[in-house]
Amino acid sequence: MAGTAVLPREGRDDLVQMAERVRRVVAEAEITEAGQRIPVTVSIGGSELPDKNPTNPQDLIALADAAMYTSKESGRDRCVIA
């Protein structure tokens, strides 16, 4: 499952804080099936507009998508901001 969030007027630190908050909430969620806890984690990637100067929305999404794959490849359950 994938999702996208656009945070206008938020800086890199805000993006990192929000991504970490989402990651922690998911990891701490009590998800059970047949009485057994199922651990769930997320890999989050993001990109700050001023850093990379994408020329269109698709470029910005591609930067965040690449960061998300870096997050997965570096151990999952983490946040990577491009």
Protein Blocks (a to p, Z undefined) as FASTA:
>chain_A
ZZddddehiafklmmmmmmmmmmmmmmpccdeehiacddddddddddfklnopabfklmm
mmmmmmmmmmmmnngaiaddZZ
